[in-house]
């Protein structure tokens, strides 16, 4: 098992964006120094809490300040983008990263983002849109033939080359045939994870669902792989979780509830999820009352919180529950107080992960 990081990020409304960008960048630099394998950066335009609309720009800056950590978009929300614009931005970023980049893509976004970019989520199937848009980008990267490319979703033209002045489509990725692609799954037996299985891409399971639902994600990956005669590779599977480690479990639970992790759930997730009619995803029992979904309940069912030994045991239990996976992604929060969060992530890397070295 390897260790990574996934950050939305999460900053309360009214935060100084200049400072939060600097703080988020400092997190990535620190994780690189601690030996974390990878870090994924979210994309949102209209959710104030998740205040990075351009993860590719953030990643470009982070590349110059880190040495080994692989950086990924988490994810590029395809309905927000013109295919030719994102094809060029991602190809350029891959060159800047010299392959130290994963391209996470997804079909989901926010109602505000859809409205901003004129995407009618009632009339257009965003999963179909995402698949068609991704397919055309991959096709153009492989063979950028001049001509008009048109669908009900987009319309662009690759011009005929003019060699004497150097006019042509020319930018394809550094990594051939393209950067490693990842897709995130939310719903049970997610269609996007079926596609990941079919194409051998990285499947990712989000942090807000219990392991009983996460298991269905791997079933979807295996179904997709079987559709095309592949064997699904569990080492590609990423699972994200809320994780906090302290010297003792009592201390960890107190700091998680009273600190930024508890704040982010109380003030953001537990308001957003009912509004988006998705709170049931967090429930072990679908019949439980919404009011019973509290930070305390989540700490006992979804979060991984405790001493290094207890956290290692909880991760081992998750591993057994889902049948195994390759990379554990610790979710990002503001490191406040910084010393305690830094200690948590250091303990995770240096005292917890070595206890799990047999999980291969």
C-alpha positions in Angstrom: 0.0 0.0 0.0 1.2 3.5 -0.8 0.1 6.9 0.6 -1.3 9.9 -1.1 -3.3 13.1 -0.5 -6.5 14.5 -1.9 -7.5 18.1 -1.2 -10.6 19.9 -2.4 -9.3 22.2 -0.8 -11.5 23.3 2.1 -11.5 27.0 3.3 -14.4 28.8 5.0 -16.1 31.6 3.1 -14.3 34.9 3.7 -10.9 33.3 3.7 -8.0 35.3 2.0 -7.6 33.4 -1.2 -4.0 34.6 -1.7 -3.1 33.1 1.7 -5.1 29.9 1.3 -3.3 29.2 -2.1 0.0 29.8 -0.3 -1.0 27.5 2.5 -2.2 24.8 0.2 1.0 24.9 -1.8 3.0 24.6 1.5 1.1 21.5 2.2 2.1 19.9 -1.1 5.8 20.8 -0.5 5.7 19.3 3.0 4.0 16.1 1.7 6.7 15.7 -0.9 9.4 16.0 1.8 7.5 13.3 3.9 7.6 10.9 0.9 3.9 10.9 0.0 3.5 9.3 -3.5 0.9 11.7 -4.9 -1.5 14.6 -4.3 -4.7 15.4 -6.1 -6.1 18.9 -6.4 -9.9 19.6 -6.8 -11.6 21.9 -9.3 -14.7 24.1 -8.5 -15.8 27.4 -9.7 -18.8 28.3 -7.6 -18.3 26.5 -4.3 -16.7 29.1 -2.1 -15.4 26.5 0.4 -13.5 24.6 -2.5 -11.8 27.7 -3.9 -9.4 26.4 -6.6 -11.1 26.7 -10.0 -7.8 26.0 -11.9 -5.9 23.0 -10.4 -3.7 22.9 -13.5 -2.3 26.3 -12.6 -1.8 25.3 -9.0 -0.1 22.1 -10.1 2.2 24.0 -12.4 3.5 26.1 -9.5 3.8 23.1 -7.2 5.9 21.2 -9.8 8.6 23.8 -9.4 8.7 23.5 -5.6 8.6 19.7 -5.3 10.9 16.9 -6.4 9.1 13.5 -6.4 5.4 13.8 -5.6 3.1 13.1 -8.5 0.4 15.7 -8.9 -3.1 15.2 -10.3 -6.2 17.1 -11.1 -8.9 15.8 -8.8 -10.7 16.1 -11.1 -11.0 18.1 -14.3 -14.8 18.4 -14.5 -15.3 17.9 -18.2 -18.7 19.7 -18.5 -16.8 22.9 -17.5 -14.5 22.8 -20.5 -14.1 23.2 -24.2 -12.3 20.1 -25.4 -9.6 21.8 -27.4 -8.8 24.2 -24.6 -8.4 21.5 -22.0 -6.5 19.3 -24.5 -3.8 22.0 -24.9 -3.7 22.9 -21.2 -3.3 19.3 -20.1 -0.7 18.5 -22.8 1.3 21.5 -21.8 1.1 20.6 -18.1 2.3 17.1 -18.8 5.4 18.5 -20.5 6.0 20.8 -17.6 5.7 17.8 -15.2 7.8 15.6 -17.4 5.4 12.8 -16.6 5.0 13.6 -12.9 1.3 14.2 -13.5 -1.9 12.2 -13.4 -5.0 13.5 -15.2 -8.1 13.0 -13.1 -11.3 13.5 -15.0 -15.0 13.4 -14.0 -18.5 14.1 -15.2 -19.7 15.7 -12.0 -19.7 19.4 -11.1 -21.9 21.8 -9.2 -25.2 23.3 -10.2 -23.5 26.7 -10.1 -20.7 25.6 -12.4 -23.2 24.1 -14.8 -25.1 27.4 -14.9 -21.9 29.4 -15.3 -20.8 27.5 -18.4 -24.3 27.1 -19.9 -24.5 23.3 -19.4 -28.0 22.1 -19.2 -27.8 19.2 -16.8 -31.5 18.4 -17.3 -31.2 18.0 -21.1 -27.7 16.6 -21.4 -26.4 13.4 -19.8 -23.1 14.6 -18.3 -21.6 11.1 -18.3 -22.2 10.8 -22.0 -20.8 14.3 -22.5 -17.7 13.4 -20.5 -17.0 10.2 -22.4 -17.5 11.8 -25.8 -15.4 14.8 -24.9 -12.6 12.6 -23.5 -12.7 10.4 -26.5 -12.3 13.3 -28.9 -9.3 14.7 -26.9 -7.6 11.3 -26.9 -8.3 10.9 -30.7 -6.8 14.3 -31.5 -3.8 13.7 -29.3 -3.2 10.4 -31.2 -3.9 11.7 -34.7 -4.7 15.4 -35.1 -6.1 15.3 -38.5 -7.2 18.7 -39.9 -11.0 19.2 -40.2 -14.1 20.1 -38.4 -15.0 18.2 -35.3 -18.6 18.6 -34.3 -21.1 17.0 -32.0 -24.2 18.2 -30.2 -21.9 19.3 -27.4 -19.0 21.1 -29.1 -17.8 22.4 -32.4 -14.1 23.1 -33.3 -11.8 22.9 -36.2 -8.2 21.8 -36.6 -6.8 24.0 -39.4 -4.9 22.7 -42.4 -1.2 23.1 -41.8 0.7 25.9 -43.4 4.3 24.6 -43.2 6.1 27.6 -44.5 4.9 29.7 -41.5 4.6 26.8 -39.0 0.8 26.8 -38.6 -0.6 23.5 -37.4 -2.0 21.7 -34.4 1.2 20.7 -32.6 0.9 20.1 -28.9 0.4 16.5 -27.7 1.4 15.2 -24.2 4.9 14.4 -23.0 3.6 11.0 -21.8 2.7 8.7 -24.7 0.1 8.2 -25.7 -1.3 10.3 -22.8 -0.9 10.9 -19.1 -2.3 8.2 -16.8 -6.0 8.9 -16.5 -8.0 8.6 -13.3 -11.8 8.7 -12.8 -13.7 9.2 -9.5 -16.7 7.2 -8.5 -19.5 8.2 -6.1 -22.6 6.1 -6.8 -22.8 2.3 -6.3 -21.5 0.4 -9.3 -20.6 3.7 -10.8 -20.7 4.0 -14.7 -17.4 6.0 -14.7 -15.7 3.2 -12.8 -17.0 0.6 -15.3 -15.2 2.8 -17.9 -12.1 2.8 -15.8 -12.1 -1.0 -15.8 -12.6 -1.2 -19.5 -9.7 1.1 -20.2 -7.3 0.3 -17.5 -7.5 3.7 -15.9 -7.0 4.6 -12.2 -10.3 4.1 -10.2 -10.8 6.4 -7.3 -13.4 6.1 -4.5 -14.4 9.3 -2.6 -14.2 9.9 1.2 -17.9 10.3 2.0 -19.2 6.8 1.6 -18.9 3.7 3.8 -16.9 0.6 2.8 -20.1 -1.3 2.0 -20.6 1.1 -0.9 -17.0 1.3 -1.7 -17.0 -2.5 -2.4 -19.5 -1.9 -5.2 -16.9 0.4 -6.8 -14.5 -2.4 -7.3 -17.3 -4.6 -8.6 -17.9 -1.9 -11.3 -14.2 -1.9 -12.2 -14.1 -5.6 -12.5 -17.3 -5.6 -14.6 -15.7 -3.1 -17.0 -12.5 -5.1 -17.2 -14.4 -8.3 -17.9 -16.3 -6.5 -20.7 -13.1 -6.2 -22.7 -11.2 -9.3 -21.5 -9.0 -7.4 -19.1 -8.0 -8.4 -15.6 -8.6 -5.5 -13.2 -5.5 -4.4 -11.2 -6.3 -3.6 -7.5 -3.0 -1.8 -7.1 -4.4 1.0 -9.3 -7.4 1.6 -6.9 -7.3 4.7 -4.8 -9.5 5.1 -1.7 -9.9 8.5 0.0 -10.5 8.8 3.7 -10.6 11.4 6.5 -7.5 10.5 8.6 -6.2 12.1 11.8 -3.4 10.6 14.0 -2.2 11.6 17.4 -0.2 10.0 20.2 -3.3 8.6 21.8 -6.7 7.7 20.4 -8.4 9.9 23.0 -6.4 12.9 21.9 -6.9 12.2 18.2 -10.7 12.0 18.6 -10.9 15.2 20.6 -8.7 17.1 18.2 -10.5 15.8 15.1 -13.9 16.7 16.5 -12.9 20.1 17.9 -10.5 21.0 15.0 -10.7 21.8 11.3 -11.9 18.3 10.4 -15.0 18.6 12.7 -15.5 22.2 11.6 -15.5 21.3 7.9 -18.1 18.6 8.3 -20.3 20.6 10.7 -20.2 23.8 8.7 -19.9 22.5 5.2 -20.4 18.8 4.4 -23.4 18.3 6.7 -25.1 21.4 5.1 -24.1 20.6 1.5 -25.1 16.9 1.5 -28.7 17.4 2.6 -29.0 20.4 0.2 -27.8 18.2 -2.7 -30.0 15.3 -1.6 -27.0 13.1 -1.1 -26.8 12.7 2.7 -28.0 9.1 2.4 -24.6 8.2 0.9 -23.0 8.6 4.4 -25.5 6.3 6.2 -24.8 2.7 7.1 -28.5 2.3 7.7 -30.6 4.0 5.0 -33.5 4.3 7.5 -31.5 6.3 10.0 -32.6 9.9 10.6 -30.7 12.7 8.9 -30.2 14.4 12.3 -28.3 11.3 13.5 -25.6 11.9 10.8 -23.3 13.9 13.1 -19.5 14.4 13.2 -19.5 11.9 16.1 -21.3 9.3 14.0 -19.0 9.9 11.1 -15.9 9.5 13.3 -17.2 6.1 14.3 -18.1 5.0 10.8 -16.2 6.8 8.1 -13.3 8.7 9.5 -10.0 7.0 10.5 -8.9 8.6 13.7 -6.7 7.4 16.6 -3.2 6.5 17.8 -0.8 5.1 15.2 -1.7 1.5 16.2 -5.4 2.2 16.1 -5.2 3.9 12.8 -3.2 1.1 11.3 -5.8 -1.4 12.6 -8.7 0.7 11.0 -6.9 0.9 7.7 -6.3 -2.8 7.8 -10.0 -3.3 8.5 -10.9 -1.1 5.5 -8.5 -3.0 3.3 -10.1 -6.3 4.3 -13.6 -5.0 3.9 -13.1 -3.9 0.3 -10.7 -6.7 -0.7 -7.6 -4.7 -1.1 -6.5 -1.5 -2.9 -3.2 0.2 -3.9 -3.1 3.8 -2.6 -4.7 5.4 0.5 -5.5 9.1 0.0 -5.7 11.2 3.2 -8.1 14.0 2.7 -6.9 17.6 3.0 -8.0 20.2 5.5 -6.5 23.5 6.7 -3.5 22.7 8.9 -4.7 24.6 11.9 -3.0 24.2 14.3 -0.1 23.5 12.0 2.0 21.5 14.4 -0.7 19.0 15.2 -1.6 18.4 11.5 2.0 18.1 10.6 2.4 15.6 13.3 -0.6 13.7 12.2 0.6 13.4 8.6 4.1 12.5 9.7 2.8 9.8 12.0 0.7 8.4 9.2 3.8 8.2 6.9 6.4 7.1 9.4 4.6 5.0 12.0 1.3 3.8 10.5 2.3 2.9 6.9 5.2 0.7 8.0 2.8 -1.4 9.9 0.9 -2.1 6.7 3.8 -3.1 4.6 2.4 -6.6 4.2 -0.7 -5.3 2.4 0.5 -5.9 -1.2 
